[in-house]
Structure formats: C-alpha cells, structure tokens
C-alpha cells in the first residue's frame, strides 16, 4: 500500500472548476478519468460507498462513488467493493479511475471502476489541535487540518519570491555565502558552534551574510544579494528565532538616502505582491504602507515617541541618571551609544506603530557602518520601525580597513569582557578591505517583517519552529 508513483489526468481543483452541477453538459461529463487524492471520510450504505477526495488544489473534496456493481468482482486480483469496505480507511491516499457524472443529489462525482491504495494511513487525523505546543510540534497536522495555516505559508512563499523578483529586475545577482565560518560576524549575536572533523577546527554557523557579501563586492560584483538562513543562539520570544531566513543586498556607489528610497520601494513591492494591497490591519490599527515613510534621527524619535529631549542629556553621566530612574542596569551599558539605544528600545520604540525610518545610529552600536561626516559620533544607518519592532537594517558600509580594524578591536575587547554578542575580530575581512571596496550601501530584512505583517509571533509563522524534544519521541513506535 505504499506505491512509488501514481497517475492522474488532472488535479481535483482543475476538474471541479470545469464542472457545474447546473450545467451537466461539461466536456468532462461521461469522460473516463483517473484522479488521486486523500479520502477525507467514508460513508457506507449497503452496496455503495461515498468518499470525498482531497488534494492541495481542492481541500473541500470531490466525491468518489464506490458501487459494488461497477467495481471488479471479488475473485480477481483487482480491488473489489469488499476490499474498499474492509481495507480502506479515512486518510488513505488512493488512485481512482472511472466515469465523471452527477449523483442523484446533483453532486459532481467520479463513479469508480477501479482503484489502488497509494498510501495507507496508520493514524487517524485529529479533528483539531488547540494546544499551542502540539500545534508547533506536529505542524504537519495543523497544515493538513487548518487551511488558514496553509494560506499563511503560501503568502510567506510569495513574500520571498517578491523580494527576489524585485532585486533581480533591478540588476542584482543572487549569490551564495558560507554557512560555516571560522569567524562569524555581521551582527551582534551569540553564535552556534560546531567542530569540523576533516579540518580539525572549530567553526561557527553564520549569524549574517554581510561580511561574505561584501567580499563579493571586493571581488568586483556591484549589485549582489542572497536569501538564506541565519543562526543565532539566543532566547526564544515573539520576535526571535534561532534559525531564520533573511534577505541581504549590497549596492555599490549608492548613497544612504538612495538606499532608503530603494528599500522603501522594495518593501512596498513585497507587501503588495504578498497581500494584493498596501492597507493592512494590525490589531486595532490600519496601516497604509503606500504613504511616504518619515525619517527621524534618534533624538527626534525619542522626543516624538518617548517624550525625552536628549538636549537635556548630552553627557553620558546625565544619560545614566535618566536611565537609572527607569531601572536600567548601568553595567550592561558601557558607553553613551549603547545606553541611548537601550532607552530608545524601552521608552520609544514600543509606541511607534506606523512605519518610520530611524536614522543616525550611534557609532558604538554600528561597528560596520560608515560615520556621518557631519557628526562622527553617529553613522549613516537606518532601520525601519513599525508596530513597535525593528524590521530592517541598512547603512553606508564602512570600507576603511584601518577604521574597521579599530572597531573590530573595540568589539573584541567587549567580547573578552563577557559580552558574547559583540563581534569577533575578523582579520581576513579587514585584509579584503585592504584591497579596496568601493562606496557601498547594504540592507537586510528578515522574516520578522512577515510575522509582523501577519500580526503573529515569529514562531507562529515558522513552518517548523524549534522545540525541545519529548522523551517519548525517542521511544514511541507506530
């Protein structure tokens, strides 16, 4: 009962779309077809059985009629009506061949003349799964039971398809970057580590594609991107996964202002392609993504959404006094830039619902970004903020190898002092920059954006979120 292949003349959806119970003159009425699908249920009555077939194209079901006087006799090798009654169960996948027609109730049906069991289901599907842990652990069941979940993953596919399509049409080349790295970087995050048996060395799983994509730029590629998995050994919450998909691109000779314009057009294209609209509802809010997104510096953002005037807190000591009043652990924020970022995240960001470009990030939290020539304490960096979340990250790339090495050493010092999320010192990347990298902007967006657009936690929008294994998973047998 576990066939290697099957044949079907068309999907159930294709057939159903061409059959109208009110117009029985369809070209398929009276035609002999072969169909495949899963038996949603079985209803027996004497010498006849009714079983709706479903496939991906038609989850409502297309009725298959099994009649004793149509099916083969019991004595032969072919499956008979008795076999259907006693051997076939709900959930089995079957291939049926027969004439298309209408039942006495006018329902489009296939009157089965022969059938084969393609796959035998040893477990019956539950009617529903309500427990969140069970839904995540057995996600394949929820996909089967809940069409809304299947629809969501189809939208997620369109989401990434749209990003690729937009960049390719703009002349970008999709490339590949290593998953295993000697030194991982491109973001402040704690990596997963592993051991390479053949090379007898420790490696890290990529936390970002950034440093290798910029190596492509050094190698002469002026517009590159990738869509790939990143791995970060961090906590689990509504915005963070340890394994997630991200899109990153790098573009030579463009300015930071051009980057924001381009990224805004990209995101709007992705949203419209995914949802067929730019007006989306998120809780009680309706967001019109078609509008131009305002651009605010850290100072403007904190004043607008947090009610804090940074003019009154220009020194690190003054900022520390402010933060202490909000319960901050000052030891976790060793400099002005990191503390400013912490205040913004706690006091201002949660209140920003409509899309805003946050700009001019402190240099202390932007080790790969170019300084703002008008204020060297800040960088030419921007993030899209909406729904209280950071949804993208982009900046003019630091291409001065001397300055990059100095910033890497600052990060390594923080790492040596116990900050596991500080970046590692990557001498090979500095060496690449020493050969020359043209002025470049870079941008990244992860599946967090999709989860926020869906109004769901990021675990809810992951097909198979990581779960702690249950003890019975080791021992339970079918």
C-alpha positions as CSV (number, residue, x, y, z in Angstrom):
1,X,0.0,0.0,0.0
2,X,3.0,2.4,-0.4
3,X,3.3,2.9,-4.1
4,X,6.4,4.6,-5.7
5,X,4.3,6.7,-8.1
6,X,0.8,7.4,-9.3
7,X,-1.0,8.8,-12.3
8,X,-3.7,11.4,-12.5
9,X,-5.2,13.2,-15.5
10,X,-5.7,16.4,-13.6
11,X,-5.9,17.8,-10.2
12,X,-9.3,17.8,-8.3
13,X,-9.3,21.6,-8.4
14,X,-8.9,21.7,-12.2
15,X,-11.8,19.2,-12.6
16,X,-14.1,20.9,-10.1
17,X,-13.6,24.3,-11.7
18,X,-14.9,23.0,-15.0
19,X,-17.9,21.0,-13.7
20,X,-21.1,22.9,-12.9
21,X,-23.9,20.9,-11.3
22,X,-26.3,23.2,-13.0
23,X,-24.8,22.6,-16.5
24,X,-24.3,19.0,-16.9
25,X,-23.0,19.5,-20.5
26,X,-19.4,19.9,-19.4
27,X,-17.0,18.3,-21.7
28,X,-15.8,16.0,-18.8
29,X,-19.3,14.6,-18.0
30,X,-19.2,11.0,-19.2
31,X,-15.4,11.0,-19.7
32,X,-13.3,8.3,-18.0
33,X,-10.6,9.9,-15.9
34,X,-8.0,8.9,-13.3
35,X,-7.8,11.0,-10.2
36,X,-5.7,10.9,-7.0
37,X,-6.2,12.2,-3.5
38,X,-6.7,11.6,0.2
39,X,-10.0,10.1,1.5
40,X,-11.5,12.8,3.8
41,X,-14.2,10.5,5.1
42,X,-16.1,7.3,4.1
43,X,-19.9,6.8,4.2
44,X,-21.2,3.3,3.5
45,X,-24.7,2.2,2.7
46,X,-25.3,-1.3,1.6
47,X,-23.8,-1.8,-1.8
48,X,-22.5,1.7,-2.3
49,X,-19.9,4.0,-0.6
50,X,-19.2,7.7,-0.8
51,X,-15.8,9.2,-0.1
52,X,-14.8,12.8,-0.8
53,X,-11.2,13.0,-2.2
54,X,-9.0,16.0,-1.4
55,X,-5.7,17.2,-2.7
56,X,-3.8,20.5,-2.4
57,X,-6.0,22.1,-5.1
58,X,-9.3,21.1,-3.6
59,X,-9.5,20.6,0.2
60,X,-13.3,20.8,0.2
61,X,-13.4,17.4,-1.5
62,X,-14.5,15.9,-4.8
63,X,-16.9,13.0,-4.4
64,X,-15.9,9.5,-5.3
65,X,-18.7,6.9,-5.6
66,X,-17.8,3.3,-5.0
67,X,-20.5,0.9,-6.2
68,X,-20.4,-2.9,-5.9
69,X,-21.9,-3.4,-9.4
70,X,-19.3,-1.2,-11.0
71,X,-16.2,-2.3,-9.2
72,X,-14.4,-5.7,-10.1
73,X,-15.6,-9.0,-8.7
74,X,-14.1,-10.3,-5.5
75,X,-12.5,-13.3,-7.1
76,X,-10.0,-11.3,-9.3
77,X,-6.7,-9.6,-8.5
78,X,-8.2,-6.1,-8.8
79,X,-9.6,-4.5,-5.6
80,X,-13.3,-5.0,-5.2
81,X,-16.1,-3.3,-3.3
82,X,-15.5,-5.7,-0.4
83,X,-11.9,-4.6,-0.3
84,X,-13.0,-1.0,-0.2
85,X,-15.3,-1.7,2.7
86,X,-12.8,-3.7,4.8
87,X,-9.3,-2.5,3.8
88,X,-9.7,1.2,3.0
89,X,-9.9,3.9,5.8
90,X,-10.3,7.6,6.1
91,X,-6.9,9.2,5.5
92,X,-5.7,6.7,2.9
93,X,-4.4,8.1,-0.4
94,X,-5.9,6.4,-3.4
95,X,-5.9,6.5,-7.2
96,X,-9.3,6.0,-8.7
97,X,-10.4,5.6,-12.3
98,X,-14.0,6.0,-13.5
99,X,-16.6,8.0,-15.3
100,X,-17.4,11.6,-14.4
101,X,-21.0,12.3,-13.7
102,X,-23.5,13.5,-11.1
103,X,-25.1,11.8,-8.2
104,X,-28.9,11.7,-7.6
105,X,-28.5,14.8,-5.5
106,X,-26.7,16.6,-8.3
107,X,-23.2,16.4,-6.9
108,X,-20.3,16.2,-9.3
109,X,-18.7,12.7,-8.8
110,X,-16.4,10.1,-10.2
111,X,-18.0,6.7,-10.4
112,X,-15.1,4.4,-9.5
113,X,-14.5,1.5,-11.8
114,X,-11.1,0.6,-10.4
115,X,-8.9,1.9,-7.6
116,X,-5.5,1.5,-6.0
117,X,-4.4,2.3,-2.5
118,X,-1.3,4.5,-2.8
119,X,-0.6,5.1,0.8
120,X,-2.1,3.6,3.9
121,X,-2.6,5.9,6.8
122,X,-1.8,4.2,10.1
123,X,-3.0,7.1,12.3
124,X,-6.3,8.9,12.0
125,X,-6.1,12.7,11.8
126,X,-7.4,14.5,14.9
127,X,-10.4,16.8,14.4
128,X,-8.4,19.8,15.6
129,X,-5.3,20.8,17.6
130,X,-5.8,23.5,20.1
131,X,-2.8,23.2,22.4
132,X,-0.1,25.6,21.0
133,X,2.8,23.2,21.9
134,X,1.1,20.4,20.0
135,X,0.4,22.7,17.0
136,X,4.1,23.6,16.8
137,X,5.4,20.1,17.5
138,X,3.1,18.4,14.9
139,X,2.9,21.3,12.5
140,X,2.3,19.0,9.5
141,X,-1.1,18.1,11.2
142,X,-2.1,21.7,11.5
143,X,-1.2,22.3,7.9
144,X,-3.5,19.5,7.0
145,X,-6.3,20.5,9.3
146,X,-6.2,24.3,9.0
147,X,-6.5,25.9,5.6
148,X,-5.6,29.3,7.1
149,X,-2.2,27.9,8.1
150,X,-1.6,26.6,4.6
151,X,-2.6,30.0,3.2
152,X,-0.2,31.7,5.5
153,X,2.7,29.6,4.3
154,X,1.7,30.3,0.7
155,X,1.8,34.0,1.5
156,X,5.3,33.5,3.0
157,X,6.5,32.0,-0.2
158,X,5.2,35.0,-2.2
159,X,6.9,37.3,0.3
160,X,10.4,35.9,-0.5
161,X,9.5,35.5,-4.2
162,X,8.7,39.2,-4.4
163,X,11.9,40.3,-2.8
164,X,14.0,38.1,-5.2
165,X,11.9,39.3,-8.2
166,X,12.4,43.0,-7.3
167,X,16.1,42.8,-6.9
168,X,16.7,40.6,-10.0
169,X,14.7,43.1,-12.1
170,X,16.9,45.9,-10.7
171,X,20.0,44.1,-11.9
172,X,21.1,42.4,-8.7
173,X,22.8,39.0,-8.8
174,X,21.8,36.3,-6.3
175,X,24.8,34.6,-4.8
176,X,25.6,32.1,-2.1
177,X,27.6,32.6,1.1
178,X,29.1,30.0,3.6
179,X,27.0,28.6,6.4
180,X,30.1,27.5,8.3
181,X,32.6,30.2,9.2
182,X,35.9,30.4,11.0
183,X,34.9,33.8,12.4
184,X,31.3,34.9,12.3
185,X,30.2,38.5,12.1
186,X,27.9,41.0,10.5
187,X,25.6,41.3,13.6
188,X,25.8,41.4,17.4
189,X,24.6,38.0,18.3
190,X,25.7,34.8,20.1
191,X,26.6,32.1,17.5
192,X,26.2,28.4,17.4
193,X,29.5,26.5,17.2
194,X,30.5,23.1,15.7
195,X,33.6,21.1,15.0
196,X,34.8,20.3,11.5
197,X,36.1,16.7,11.7
198,X,38.1,16.8,8.4
199,X,39.8,20.1,9.0
200,X,40.1,19.5,12.8
201,X,38.9,23.0,13.6
202,X,36.1,24.8,15.3
203,X,33.5,26.6,13.1
204,X,30.5,28.8,13.7
205,X,27.2,28.8,12.0
206,X,26.6,32.1,10.1
207,X,24.8,34.8,12.0
208,X,24.7,37.1,8.9
209,X,25.7,37.0,5.3
210,X,27.1,40.5,5.4
211,X,30.8,40.0,5.6
212,X,30.9,37.5,2.7
213,X,28.5,39.5,0.6
214,X,31.0,42.4,1.0
215,X,33.8,40.1,-0.1
216,X,31.8,39.7,-3.3
217,X,31.9,43.4,-3.7
218,X,35.6,43.5,-3.2
219,X,35.7,40.8,-5.9
220,X,34.1,43.1,-8.4
221,X,30.3,42.5,-8.1
222,X,28.5,45.8,-7.8
223,X,25.0,44.5,-7.0
224,X,24.6,41.3,-5.0
225,X,22.1,39.7,-2.7
226,X,21.3,36.4,-1.0
227,X,18.2,34.9,0.7
228,X,19.5,32.4,3.2
229,X,19.3,31.0,6.7
230,X,21.0,32.7,9.7
231,X,21.6,31.0,13.1
232,X,21.7,32.9,16.4
233,X,22.0,31.0,19.7
234,X,19.7,33.4,21.6
235,X,16.5,33.3,23.6
236,X,13.1,32.5,22.2
237,X,10.4,35.2,22.1
238,X,7.8,36.7,19.8
239,X,10.4,38.4,17.6
240,X,13.4,36.0,17.7
241,X,14.1,32.6,16.2
242,X,17.4,30.7,16.5
243,X,17.1,29.7,12.8
244,X,15.5,32.2,10.4
245,X,15.5,33.4,6.8
246,X,16.9,36.8,5.8
247,X,17.4,38.7,2.6
248,X,20.5,41.0,2.3
249,X,21.7,43.1,-0.6
250,X,24.8,45.3,-1.3
251,X,24.8,48.1,-3.9
252,X,27.9,49.9,-5.0
253,X,28.2,53.7,-5.4
254,X,24.7,54.5,-4.0
255,X,24.1,56.9,-1.1
256,X,22.4,56.2,2.1
257,X,19.5,58.4,1.0
258,X,19.2,56.4,-2.2
259,X,19.3,53.2,-0.1
260,X,16.3,54.3,2.0
261,X,14.3,55.2,-1.2
262,X,15.2,51.9,-2.8
263,X,14.5,49.8,0.3
264,X,11.1,51.5,0.8
265,X,10.2,50.7,-2.8
266,X,11.3,47.1,-2.2
267,X,9.3,46.6,0.9
268,X,6.2,48.2,-0.6
269,X,6.5,45.9,-3.6
270,X,6.9,42.8,-1.3
271,X,3.8,43.8,0.7
272,X,1.6,44.4,-2.3
273,X,2.7,41.2,-4.0
274,X,2.1,39.2,-0.9
275,X,-1.2,40.7,0.2
276,X,-2.6,42.4,-3.0
277,X,-2.9,45.6,-1.0
278,X,-0.9,48.2,0.9
279,X,-3.5,48.8,3.5
280,X,-3.1,46.2,6.3
281,X,-4.8,45.7,9.6
282,X,-2.8,45.1,12.7
283,X,-4.9,44.7,15.8
284,X,-6.8,47.9,16.2
285,X,-4.6,49.7,13.7
286,X,-5.0,50.0,9.9
287,X,-1.6,50.9,8.4
288,X,-1.4,52.5,4.9
289,X,2.0,51.4,3.7
290,X,1.7,53.3,0.5
291,X,2.4,56.6,2.2
292,X,6.0,58.0,2.3
293,X,7.7,56.9,5.5
294,X,9.0,59.8,7.7
295,X,12.7,59.8,8.6
296,X,13.7,60.6,12.2
297,X,17.0,60.7,14.0
298,X,17.4,59.0,17.4
299,X,16.9,62.4,19.0
300,X,13.7,63.1,17.1
301,X,12.4,59.6,17.6
302,X,13.0,59.6,21.4
303,X,11.2,63.0,21.6
304,X,8.3,62.0,19.4
305,X,7.6,58.6,20.9
306,X,9.3,58.7,24.3
307,X,8.8,62.3,25.3
308,X,12.6,62.6,26.1
309,X,14.6,65.6,24.9
310,X,18.2,64.5,24.5
311,X,19.3,68.1,24.6
312,X,19.0,67.8,28.4
313,X,21.1,64.6,28.5
314,X,24.1,65.4,26.3
315,X,26.6,63.7,28.6
316,X,27.0,60.1,29.5
317,X,26.6,60.9,33.2
318,X,23.3,62.7,32.6
319,X,22.0,59.9,30.4
320,X,22.9,57.4,33.1
321,X,21.0,59.4,35.7
322,X,17.9,59.3,33.4
323,X,18.3,55.5,32.8
324,X,18.7,54.8,36.4
325,X,15.3,56.3,37.1
326,X,13.8,53.7,34.7
327,X,15.5,50.8,36.4
328,X,18.4,50.2,33.9
329,X,21.3,48.0,34.9
330,X,24.0,50.5,34.1
331,X,26.8,48.0,34.0
332,X,25.2,46.5,30.9
333,X,25.6,49.8,29.0
334,X,29.3,50.7,29.0
335,X,29.0,53.8,26.7
336,X,26.7,56.6,25.7
337,X,25.6,54.9,22.4
338,X,24.6,51.6,23.9
339,X,22.7,53.3,26.7
340,X,20.9,55.6,24.2
341,X,19.9,52.5,22.2
342,X,18.6,50.8,25.3
343,X,16.5,53.8,26.3
344,X,15.1,54.1,22.7
345,X,14.1,50.4,22.8
346,X,12.4,50.6,26.1
347,X,10.8,54.0,26.1
348,X,10.1,55.0,22.5
349,X,10.1,52.1,20.1
350,X,7.1,50.2,21.5
351,X,4.9,53.3,20.8
352,X,5.8,53.6,17.1
353,X,3.1,51.8,15.1
354,X,3.2,53.3,11.6
355,X,6.4,52.9,9.5
356,X,9.3,55.3,10.3
357,X,12.9,55.3,9.2
358,X,15.1,55.6,12.3
359,X,18.4,57.2,11.3
360,X,21.8,58.3,12.7
361,X,22.6,55.4,15.0
362,X,25.4,55.8,17.5
363,X,28.7,54.6,16.2
364,X,29.2,52.4,19.3
365,X,26.3,50.1,18.2
366,X,27.2,50.2,14.5
367,X,30.7,48.7,14.0
368,X,30.3,48.1,10.3
369,X,28.6,51.4,9.3
370,X,30.3,54.5,7.9
371,X,30.4,57.5,10.2
372,X,28.2,60.5,9.4
373,X,30.6,63.2,8.1
374,X,28.5,65.9,9.8
375,X,28.7,64.2,13.2
376,X,31.3,61.4,13.6
377,X,29.6,60.1,16.8
378,X,26.8,58.9,14.5
379,X,26.5,56.7,11.5
380,X,24.9,56.7,8.1
381,X,22.5,53.9,9.2
382,X,18.7,53.4,9.1
383,X,16.2,50.9,10.4
384,X,12.5,50.6,9.5
385,X,10.4,50.8,12.7
386,X,6.7,49.8,12.7
387,X,4.3,48.0,15.1
388,X,6.9,48.6,17.8
389,X,9.5,46.5,16.1
390,X,12.8,46.9,14.2
391,X,12.0,45.4,10.8
392,X,15.1,46.2,8.6
393,X,18.7,47.3,8.9
394,X,20.8,49.2,6.4
395,X,23.7,51.6,6.1
396,X,26.5,53.0,4.2
397,X,29.2,50.4,4.6
398,X,32.5,51.1,6.4
399,X,35.2,50.5,3.8
400,X,38.2,52.0,5.5
401,X,40.3,48.9,6.6
402,X,42.1,50.9,9.3
403,X,38.9,52.2,10.9
404,X,37.3,48.7,10.5
405,X,40.2,47.1,12.4
406,X,40.0,49.6,15.2
407,X,36.2,49.0,15.6
408,X,36.7,45.2,15.5
409,X,39.3,45.5,18.3
410,X,36.8,47.5,20.4
411,X,34.2,44.8,19.8
412,X,36.7,42.1,20.7
413,X,37.5,43.9,23.9
414,X,33.8,43.9,24.8
415,X,33.7,40.2,23.9
416,X,36.7,39.4,26.1
417,X,35.0,41.2,29.0
418,X,32.0,38.9,28.7
419,X,29.7,40.4,26.0
420,X,29.0,37.2,24.0
421,X,27.1,39.2,21.4
422,X,29.9,41.6,20.5
423,X,31.5,40.9,17.1
424,X,34.6,38.8,16.6
425,X,37.8,40.3,15.2
426,X,37.8,39.1,11.5
427,X,41.3,39.7,10.2
428,X,40.5,38.1,6.8
429,X,37.7,40.6,6.2
430,X,40.0,43.5,7.1
431,X,42.5,42.1,4.6
432,X,39.8,42.0,1.9
433,X,39.1,45.7,2.6
434,X,42.8,46.5,2.2
435,X,42.5,45.6,-1.5
436,X,39.8,48.2,-1.8
437,X,36.0,48.2,-1.6
438,X,34.1,50.9,-3.5
439,X,31.5,53.1,-1.7
440,X,28.7,50.6,-0.9
441,X,25.3,50.5,0.9
442,X,23.8,47.4,2.4
443,X,20.4,46.3,3.6
444,X,18.8,43.4,5.3
445,X,15.3,42.2,6.1
446,X,14.3,39.0,7.9
447,X,11.2,37.0,8.3
448,X,10.3,39.1,11.3
449,X,8.8,41.6,8.9
450,X,6.5,38.9,7.6
451,X,5.4,37.8,11.1
452,X,4.6,41.4,12.0
453,X,2.6,41.9,8.8
454,X,0.7,38.8,9.7
455,X,0.1,40.1,13.2
456,X,1.6,36.9,14.6
457,X,4.6,35.9,16.7
458,X,7.5,34.8,14.6
459,X,7.2,31.2,15.9
460,X,3.6,31.2,14.6
461,X,4.8,32.0,11.1
462,X,7.7,29.5,11.2
463,X,6.7,26.2,9.4
464,X,8.6,24.0,12.0
465,X,9.7,26.1,15.0
466,X,12.4,24.6,17.1
467,X,11.0,22.6,20.0
468,X,12.6,20.7,22.9
469,X,12.4,17.0,22.2
470,X,10.0,15.0,24.2
471,X,11.2,11.8,25.9
472,X,8.6,9.7,24.1
473,X,10.0,10.9,20.7
474,X,12.9,8.6,21.4
475,X,10.9,5.5,22.2
476,X,7.4,5.8,20.7
477,X,6.8,3.4,17.8
478,X,4.0,3.4,15.2
